[in-house]
């Protein structure tokens, strides 16, 4: 075999071999780790044409903070193979352009779809430009488009201590839900003392200042929300960082005693994606023991065009509900079904539990991705591999001829 053919043959062989071990589902239950049936990914035509680029973009978007550091280390070592400084600089320039495209330019995304028409896919925590860390162009309409592309049927906009966008988004979908199918719902993320709490269903801004003076006020805030009958969810990564066992300012069990209604168990932000799997299992058991609901959230701030998680809820007849009726139905289901209210669906990805797992995460995640490929994605990968090889061969031949 000619030496120049080894890489494309090797990559093609890996992809074809991965198809002998396909994933059982594109998503798994984040609470149990089991693959979940009844859901599929719909891929737009543009995604299929550019499958390698869109697929890699999705995988990079879903890296945790520490996984990203490992990935960049791998990339750095790979680029050193070029040896010449000019080629290394060019390689980094190409990657930076690609990364900007991933983070800031709208591109095709995989859309999750439920086979059961009574199942709705919801996001319980997202942001817009009015949050202090939101993308300046990520307004109400952009938030709606982002969620609809991912396959969400509804989503709560929960800006930090603001309700301007969440109210505007709901008003927009009051006019469009019958044709577009998506509903924006109202909520708010409350910033307290080393604590972030997501409140659902409030129709006016909740002032965080009276409750943000000291840790003891967190308990008062949760009690006040209970009095108003508004669900309160403890948010990642704050409860993991500041409220784990032994915390002097309140633990998760303290939150339960104070009346918390639920916990986030998956958050798509890079820092929160480092939440250790064994810690997640502890939170799941706390929710099970105390009959609390769990959520997985996009936490999108307008950067990146993929989500790591969806929430499946069974609400018969939700397709005929306007945003206000659906919001009420979602909250009623949370309050009545509690632990059984939400099935958190995590995108197929590798979630390392050890340092060794973290170090090999890029390789294992690539394997999971290739095993998840659909037929036309496989064909797209093979076409791009061999097209790139042919173009590179032509370029090198002309270069040698000109030299």
C-alpha positions in Angstrom: 0.0 0.0 0.0 1.4 3.4 -0.9 2.5 5.3 2.2 0.3 8.3 1.3 -2.8 6.1 1.5 -2.3 4.9 5.0 -4.0 7.7 6.9 -7.2 7.8 4.8 -7.4 4.0 4.8 -6.9 3.9 8.5 -9.6 6.6 9.2 -12.0 4.9 6.8 -11.4 1.6 8.5 -12.0 3.0 11.9 -15.3 4.6 10.9 -16.5 1.5 9.1 -15.5 -0.7 12.1 -17.4 1.5 14.5 -20.6 0.7 12.6 -20.3 -2.9 13.8 -20.9 -1.5 17.3 -23.7 1.0 16.9 -25.1 2.9 20.0 -28.5 1.7 21.1 -29.8 5.3 21.3 -28.6 8.8 20.7 -29.5 9.6 24.4 -29.3 7.9 27.8 -31.1 8.5 31.1 -28.8 10.8 33.0 -30.0 9.5 36.3 -29.5 5.8 35.6 -27.0 5.8 32.7 -29.2 3.5 30.7 -29.8 4.0 27.0 -33.3 5.3 26.3 -35.5 4.2 23.3 -38.2 6.2 21.7 -36.0 9.1 20.6 -34.1 9.9 17.4 -31.9 12.6 16.0 -33.0 14.4 12.9 -30.2 15.8 10.8 -30.8 18.5 8.3 -29.4 18.2 4.8 -26.6 20.7 5.4 -25.5 18.8 8.5 -25.3 15.6 6.5 -23.3 17.3 3.7 -20.8 18.7 6.2 -21.1 15.9 8.7 -17.4 15.8 9.8 -17.4 19.5 10.5 -20.8 19.6 12.3 -20.1 16.5 14.2 -16.7 17.7 15.5 -18.2 21.1 16.3 -20.8 19.3 18.5 -18.2 17.3 20.3 -16.1 20.3 21.0 -19.1 22.3 22.2 -19.9 19.5 24.7 -16.5 19.2 26.3 -16.2 20.0 30.0 -13.6 22.5 31.1 -11.1 19.8 32.0 -11.8 17.7 28.9 -11.2 20.9 26.9 -7.8 21.3 28.5 -6.9 17.7 27.7 -8.1 18.1 24.1 -6.0 21.2 23.6 -3.0 19.4 25.0 -3.6 16.6 22.4 -3.9 19.2 19.7 -0.7 21.0 20.8 1.2 17.7 20.7 -0.3 16.9 17.3 0.7 20.2 15.8 4.3 19.7 17.0 4.6 17.0 14.4 4.7 19.7 11.7 8.1 20.8 13.2 8.3 24.0 11.2 7.0 27.1 13.1 5.2 28.5 10.1 3.2 25.3 9.7 2.4 25.1 13.4 1.2 28.7 13.4 -1.0 28.0 10.3 -2.5 24.9 12.0 -3.4 27.0 15.1 -4.8 29.7 12.9 -7.1 27.2 11.1 -8.2 25.8 14.5 -9.0 29.2 15.9 -11.1 30.1 12.9 -12.9 26.8 13.2 -13.5 27.4 17.0 -14.9 30.9 16.3 -17.3 29.2 13.8 -18.3 26.7 16.4 -18.9 29.3 19.1 -20.3 32.2 17.2 -21.7 31.3 13.8 -25.1 29.6 13.4 -24.6 26.2 11.8 -26.6 23.0 11.3 -27.4 21.0 14.5 -28.9 17.6 15.4 -32.5 17.8 16.5 -33.9 15.3 19.0 -37.4 14.1 18.3 -39.7 11.9 20.6 -41.7 9.1 19.0 -44.4 9.4 21.6 -46.6 12.4 20.8 -47.5 12.9 24.4 -43.9 13.5 25.4 -42.6 17.0 25.3 -38.9 18.1 25.4 -38.3 21.0 27.7 -35.3 23.2 28.8 -35.5 24.5 32.3 -32.6 27.0 32.3 -31.3 29.4 29.6 -30.2 33.0 29.2 -30.3 35.9 26.9 -28.4 39.1 26.4 -29.8 40.8 29.5 -27.8 38.4 31.7 -24.5 39.9 32.5 -22.7 36.9 30.8 -25.1 36.6 27.8 -24.1 37.1 24.2 -25.0 40.7 23.2 -26.9 39.6 20.1 -28.8 36.7 21.9 -32.2 38.3 22.2 -35.6 36.7 22.8 -36.0 35.7 19.1 -32.5 34.2 19.0 -33.1 32.2 22.1 -36.3 30.8 20.6 -34.6 29.9 17.4 -31.7 28.2 19.3 -34.1 26.0 21.3 -36.2 25.1 18.3 -33.2 24.0 16.3 -32.1 21.6 19.1 -35.6 19.9 19.2 -36.9 21.5 22.3 -40.7 22.0 22.2 -40.5 24.5 25.1 -38.0 26.3 27.3 -37.7 28.6 30.3 -35.6 31.7 29.8 -34.1 32.3 33.2 -31.8 35.3 33.1 -29.8 36.4 36.1 -32.2 38.5 38.3 -34.0 39.8 35.1 -37.3 39.0 33.5 -37.3 41.4 30.5 -36.5 38.8 27.9 -38.5 35.9 29.3 -41.6 38.0 29.2 -40.9 39.2 25.7 -40.1 35.7 24.4 -43.4 34.3 25.8 -45.3 37.1 24.1 -43.6 36.3 20.8 -44.5 32.6 21.1 -48.1 33.5 22.1 -48.4 34.7 18.5 -46.3 32.0 16.8 -46.7 28.7 18.7 -49.5 27.3 16.4 -47.3 27.6 13.3 -43.8 27.3 14.8 -44.6 24.7 17.5 -42.3 26.2 20.1 -43.3 27.9 23.4 -41.1 30.2 25.5 -41.9 29.9 29.2 -41.1 32.3 32.1 -38.6 32.0 34.9 -35.6 33.6 36.5 -32.2 32.6 37.9 -31.7 34.2 41.3 -28.2 35.0 42.5 -27.7 34.6 46.2 -24.8 34.1 48.6 -22.6 31.5 46.7 -26.0 30.1 45.5 -27.9 30.1 42.3 -31.5 29.1 42.4 -33.8 28.8 39.3 -37.4 29.8 39.8 -40.1 28.7 37.3 -43.4 30.4 36.5 -42.9 33.8 38.0 -44.6 36.5 36.0 -42.8 39.4 37.6 -39.2 40.0 38.5 -38.1 38.6 41.9 -35.7 41.0 43.6 -32.7 39.1 44.9 -31.3 41.9 47.0 -33.4 41.3 50.2 -32.1 37.7 50.3 -28.5 38.2 49.2 -27.0 39.6 52.4 -25.8 36.4 54.1 -26.1 32.6 53.8 -29.0 32.4 56.2 -31.2 34.3 53.8 -31.1 31.4 51.3 -33.4 29.5 53.6 -35.7 32.4 53.8 -35.8 32.8 50.0 -36.7 29.1 49.4 -39.5 29.4 52.0 -40.8 32.6 50.3 -40.9 30.8 46.9 -42.7 27.9 48.5 -45.3 30.3 49.9 -45.8 31.7 46.4 -46.1 28.2 45.0 -43.2 28.7 42.6 -40.9 25.7 42.0 -37.3 26.3 43.1 -34.3 24.3 41.6 -30.8 24.3 43.0 -28.4 25.1 40.1 -25.1 23.6 39.0 -22.2 24.2 39.5 -22.8 26.3 42.6 -24.3 23.7 44.8 -21.5 21.3 43.9 -18.8 23.9 44.6 -20.2 25.6 47.7 -22.8 23.3 49.2 -21.4 19.8 49.2 -21.3 17.7 52.4 -19.8 19.6 55.4 -20.4 23.1 53.9 -20.8 25.7 56.7 -23.3 27.7 54.5 -25.7 24.9 53.9 -25.5 21.5 52.3 -27.8 19.8 49.8 -29.7 18.1 52.6 -30.1 21.5 54.2 -31.7 22.7 50.9 -34.0 19.7 51.1 -35.0 20.6 54.7 -35.6 24.2 53.6 -38.0 23.1 50.9 -36.1 23.0 47.6 -38.2 21.4 44.9 -35.5 20.0 42.6 -31.9 19.7 41.6 -30.1 20.1 38.3 -28.1 17.0 37.6 -26.7 18.0 34.2 -25.7 21.5 33.1 -24.2 22.0 29.6 -21.8 24.8 30.7 -18.1 23.6 30.5 -17.4 24.1 34.2 -20.6 22.3 35.2 -20.0 19.4 32.9 -17.0 18.4 35.1 -19.6 17.4 37.8 -18.3 14.0 38.8 -20.6 11.0 38.0 -20.5 9.7 41.5 -21.6 13.0 42.9 -24.5 13.0 40.4 -25.6 9.6 41.7 -25.7 11.0 45.2 -28.0 13.8 44.1 -30.2 11.4 42.3 -30.5 9.4 45.5 -31.3 12.5 47.4 -34.1 13.3 44.9 -35.4 9.8 45.0 -35.4 9.6 48.8 -37.2 13.0 49.1 -39.4 12.8 46.1 -37.9 15.8 44.3 -37.7 16.3 40.6 -34.4 16.5 38.6 -33.6 18.6 35.5 -30.9 18.8 32.9 -30.3 22.2 31.3 -28.7 23.8 28.3 -27.7 26.9 30.3 -27.1 28.5 26.9 -25.9 32.1 26.9 -25.8 32.3 23.1 -22.5 30.7 22.5 -22.3 27.4 20.7 -25.0 25.6 18.8 -25.4 22.3 20.6 -26.9 21.1 23.8 -25.8 18.1 26.0 -29.3 17.4 27.5 -33.0 17.5 27.0 -35.9 16.9 29.5 -38.7 14.6 28.5 -42.0 15.0 30.2 -45.3 13.2 29.6 -48.0 15.8 29.2 -51.0 14.5 27.1 -52.4 17.1 24.9 -49.5 19.5 25.2 -49.5 20.1 21.4 -52.8 22.1 21.7 -51.7 24.3 24.6 -50.6 27.9 24.2 -47.5 29.1 26.2 -49.5 30.0 29.3 -51.4 26.8 29.5 -48.3 24.7 28.8 -46.3 26.5 31.5 -49.1 25.8 34.0 -49.2 22.1 32.9 -45.4 21.7 33.2 -45.4 23.2 36.7 -48.4 21.1 37.7 -46.6 18.0 36.5 -43.5 18.9 38.4 -45.5 19.5 41.6 -47.6 16.3 41.4 -45.3 13.8 39.7 -42.1 15.1 41.5 -39.4 12.4 41.1 -41.1 10.9 38.2 -41.9 14.2 36.5 -38.8 14.5 34.3 -36.6 12.0 32.5 -33.3 13.8 31.9 -31.9 12.7 28.6 -28.1 13.1 28.2 -26.5 13.3 24.7 -24.3 10.3 24.0 -20.9 11.4 25.3 -18.1 10.1 27.5 -18.3 11.4 31.1 -15.0 10.5 32.8 -15.1 9.4 36.4 -11.3 9.2 37.1 -8.1 11.0 36.1 -7.2 8.1 33.8 -10.6 8.4 32.1 -10.1 12.1 31.7 -6.7 11.6 30.0 -8.2 9.2 27.4 -11.5 11.1 27.1 -10.8 12.5 23.6 -10.2 9.1 22.2 -13.2 7.4 23.9 -15.5 10.3 23.0 -14.4 10.0 19.3 -15.3 6.4 19.5 -18.8 7.1 20.9 -19.3 9.7 18.3 -18.4 7.4 15.4 -20.6 4.7 16.8 -23.5 7.1 16.8 -23.2 7.9 13.1 -26.2 7.4 10.8 -25.7 6.0 7.3 -25.5 9.3 5.5 -23.1 10.6 8.1 -20.8 7.7 7.5 -20.9 8.3 3.7 -20.2 12.0 4.3 -17.2 11.2 6.4 -15.8 8.8 3.8 -16.3 11.3 1.0 -14.6 14.1 2.9 -11.7 11.8 3.9 -10.9 10.8 0.4 -11.7 14.1 -1.2 -9.2 15.8 1.2 -6.7 13.1 0.4 -7.1 13.6 -3.3 -6.9 17.4 -3.1 -3.8 17.2 -0.9 -2.1 14.8 -3.3 -2.8 17.1 -6.2 -1.4 20.1 -4.3 1.8 18.2 -3.3 2.3 17.0 -6.8 2.0 20.4 -8.3 4.2 21.8 -5.6 6.9 19.3 -6.4 6.6 19.9 -10.1 6.8 23.6 -9.7 9.9 23.2 -7.4 
